[in-house]
Amino acid sequence: MVDILIVGAGPAGLSAAVNAVTRGKTVRIFSNKENYLSKAERVDNHLGFYNISGKELMNKFKEHAEAMNIKIEEGKVVNILPMGESFMVNINGEIEEAKKVILAMGISKVKELPGEGRLLGIGVSYCATCDGMLYRGKNAIVWDQSKEALEEANYLSSIGVNVTFVSKRLRSGELNESIKYINGTISEVVGSSKVEAVVIGEGNVPADAVFMLRDAVAPTALIEGLETEGNFIAVNKNMETNIEGVYASGDITGKPLQLSKAVSEGLIAAQHAALQIDKIKEN
Ligand SMILES: Cc1cc2nc3c(=O)[nH]c(=O)nc-3n(C[C@H](O)[C@H](O)[C@H](O)COP(=O)(O)OP(=O)(O)OC[C@H]3O[C@@H](n4cnc5c(N)ncnc54)[C@H](O)[C@@H]3O)c2cc1C
């Protein structure tokens, strides 16, 4: 079990990691792709740095973390399950137990579809390698929303799942010939106690499962019952969410969407989480 698991290795996540390690805590930090800051041509408003590119600054943050033996691991966190005193975190099929979790996923561009959260785990999946085997011989939809979707559709087909690939793009020559293809987008997941169909355009397409292979997961789908304010996660001044032991920091908690705010919130979350872990140890 790790003390603190951090979702996202942007400025907020890395700051949380550095501060957790400074407080003597064990940390695992996961990120699934390049972060926002790397896209900034020039940053002038982060104290101590003037006229620096976002990429350069991000490299400095990573070097800082690595110098403190923090390993930034590539992986998309797809589910967080509260287990009383700890959390079971699913990172693309790998399960890690953590005492505290810090969400630092950046601004969320992902909105849950109607039916998605309710049917998560009973047909809705974010990870082909985690859940694919459950649907051998059954009908699954793969929704193309990331560059990995095609590869994952081929993987599902190779293990015996009857795959239909739904995409806004033209059919790729790399898609296995046996995979059916629908040009379109999904607007709803339908089913009562499990997935029964997805809505595409005006019609229902029957399915036992739908793999939503996006780069990101909507925060509310990541962990059940997470309170939001508009598009952001609601937090108190310790960066605690409404779920005890789960913190949030950075762009994901709201405006201003700025680097220095992300770094300070990462610090606050990590220090408070570390303090709570120490309190439990003392008792
Ligand atoms: C073009 C541009 C210019 C900017 N210029 C400035 C500037 O000059 N000054 C300034 O202060 N700010 C600037 N910003 C804003 C700044 O980049 C953000 O405020 C900052 O990056 C927020 O940090 P964060 O850690 O909260 O999120 P992010 O930097 O977005 O990092 C979040 C990370 O989490 C990862 N992630 C998401 N979901 C998951 C998941 N389920 N599992 C694993 N990982 C996940 C993402 O892939 C990402 O790597 C700029 C932004 C842009 C786009």
Ligand as a Chemical Component Dictionary entry (heavy atoms), coordinates in Angstrom:
data_LIG
# 
_chem_comp.id                   LIG 
_chem_comp.type                 NON-POLYMER 
_chem_comp.pdbx_formal_charge   0 
_chem_comp.three_letter_code    LIG 
# 
loop_
_chem_comp_atom.comp_id 
_chem_comp_atom.atom_id 
_chem_comp_atom.alt_atom_id 
_chem_comp_atom.type_symbol 
_chem_comp_atom.charge 
_chem_comp_atom.model_Cartn_x 
_chem_comp_atom.model_Cartn_y 
_chem_comp_atom.model_Cartn_z 
_chem_comp_atom.pdbx_ordinal 
LIG C1  C1  C 0 -1.443 27.445 -24.153 1  
LIG C2  C2  C 0 -1.462 27.624 -22.657 2  
LIG C3  C3  C 0 -0.748 28.655 -22.089 3  
LIG C4  C4  C 0 -0.742 28.833 -20.699 4  
LIG N1  N1  N 0 -0.001 29.845 -20.155 5  
LIG C5  C5  C 0 0.037  30.019 -18.827 6  
LIG C6  C6  C 0 0.835  31.086 -18.244 7  
LIG O1  O1  O 0 1.499  31.830 -18.936 8  
LIG N2  N2  N 0 0.811  31.213 -16.890 9  
LIG C7  C7  C 0 0.072  30.389 -16.076 10 
LIG O2  O2  O 0 0.114  30.563 -14.855 11 
LIG N3  N3  N 0 -0.684 29.387 -16.603 12 
LIG C8  C8  C 0 -0.725 29.185 -17.944 13 
LIG N4  N4  N 0 -1.493 28.171 -18.480 14 
LIG C9  C9  C 0 -2.320 27.333 -17.565 15 
LIG C10 C10 C 0 -1.500 26.217 -16.879 16 
LIG O3  O3  O 0 -0.894 25.428 -17.852 17 
LIG C11 C11 C 0 -2.440 25.377 -16.004 18 
LIG O4  O4  O 0 -3.068 26.219 -15.054 19 
LIG C12 C12 C 0 -1.678 24.259 -15.284 20 
LIG O5  O5  O 0 -1.044 23.411 -16.192 21 
LIG C13 C13 C 0 -2.649 23.458 -14.412 22 
LIG O6  O6  O 0 -1.949 22.412 -13.800 23 
LIG P1  P1  P 0 -2.690 21.071 -13.324 24 
LIG O7  O7  O 0 -1.622 20.234 -12.715 25 
LIG O8  O8  O 0 -3.874 21.419 -12.536 26 
LIG O9  O9  O 0 -3.268 20.385 -14.647 27 
LIG P2  P2  P 0 -2.570 19.922 -15.999 28 
LIG O10 O10 O 0 -1.342 20.713 -16.237 29 
LIG O11 O11 O 0 -3.627 19.945 -17.026 30 
LIG O12 O12 O 0 -2.123 18.416 -15.715 31 
LIG C14 C14 C 0 -3.049 17.392 -15.512 32 
LIG C15 C15 C 0 -2.455 16.054 -15.932 33 
LIG O13 O13 O 0 -3.332 15.002 -15.498 34 
LIG C16 C16 C 0 -3.398 14.024 -16.513 35 
LIG N5  N5  N 0 -4.632 13.226 -16.353 36 
LIG C17 C17 C 0 -5.915 13.603 -16.581 37 
LIG N6  N6  N 0 -6.769 12.606 -16.308 38 
LIG C18 C18 C 0 -6.006 11.559 -15.903 39 
LIG C19 C19 C 0 -6.306 10.227 -15.499 40 
LIG N7  N7  N 0 -7.573 9.780  -15.420 41 
LIG N8  N8  N 0 -5.269 9.413  -15.150 42 
LIG C20 C20 C 0 -3.980 9.849  -15.204 43 
LIG N9  N9  N 0 -3.645 11.112 -15.591 44 
LIG C21 C21 C 0 -4.645 11.944 -15.924 45 
LIG C22 C22 C 0 -3.383 14.842 -17.785 46 
LIG O14 O14 O 0 -3.043 14.041 -18.879 47 
LIG C23 C23 C 0 -2.331 15.891 -17.444 48 
LIG O15 O15 O 0 -1.031 15.431 -17.745 49 
LIG C24 C24 C 0 -1.499 27.963 -19.865 50 
LIG C25 C25 C 0 -2.217 26.911 -20.451 51 
LIG C26 C26 C 0 -2.217 26.741 -21.827 52 
LIG C27 C27 C 0 -3.009 25.605 -22.429 53 
# 
loop_
_chem_comp_bond.comp_id 
_chem_comp_bond.atom_id_1 
_chem_comp_bond.atom_id_2 
_chem_comp_bond.value_order 
_chem_comp_bond.pdbx_ordinal 
LIG C1  C2  SING 1  
LIG C2  C3  SING 2  
LIG C2  C26 DOUB 3  
LIG C3  C4  DOUB 4  
LIG C4  N1  SING 5  
LIG C4  C24 SING 6  
LIG N1  C5  DOUB 7  
LIG C5  C6  SING 8  
LIG C5  C8  SING 9  
LIG C6  O1  DOUB 10 
LIG C6  N2  SING 11 
LIG N2  C7  SING 12 
LIG C7  O2  DOUB 13 
LIG C7  N3  SING 14 
LIG N3  C8  DOUB 15 
LIG C8  N4  SING 16 
LIG N4  C9  SING 17 
LIG N4  C24 SING 18 
LIG C9  C10 SING 19 
LIG C10 O3  SING 20 
LIG C10 C11 SING 21 
LIG C11 O4  SING 22 
LIG C11 C12 SING 23 
LIG C12 O5  SING 24 
LIG C12 C13 SING 25 
LIG C13 O6  SING 26 
LIG O6  P1  SING 27 
LIG P1  O7  DOUB 28 
LIG P1  O8  SING 29 
LIG P1  O9  SING 30 
LIG O9  P2  SING 31 
LIG P2  O10 DOUB 32 
LIG P2  O11 SING 33 
LIG P2  O12 SING 34 
LIG O12 C14 SING 35 
LIG C14 C15 SING 36 
LIG C15 O13 SING 37 
LIG C15 C23 SING 38 
LIG O13 C16 SING 39 
LIG C16 N5  SING 40 
LIG C16 C22 SING 41 
LIG N5  C17 SING 42 
LIG N5  C21 SING 43 
LIG C17 N6  DOUB 44 
LIG N6  C18 SING 45 
LIG C18 C19 SING 46 
LIG C18 C21 DOUB 47 
LIG C19 N7  SING 48 
LIG C19 N8  DOUB 49 
LIG N8  C20 SING 50 
LIG C20 N9  DOUB 51 
LIG N9  C21 SING 52 
LIG C22 O14 SING 53 
LIG C22 C23 SING 54 
LIG C23 O15 SING 55 
LIG C24 C25 DOUB 56 
LIG C25 C26 SING 57 
LIG C26 C27 SING 58 
# 
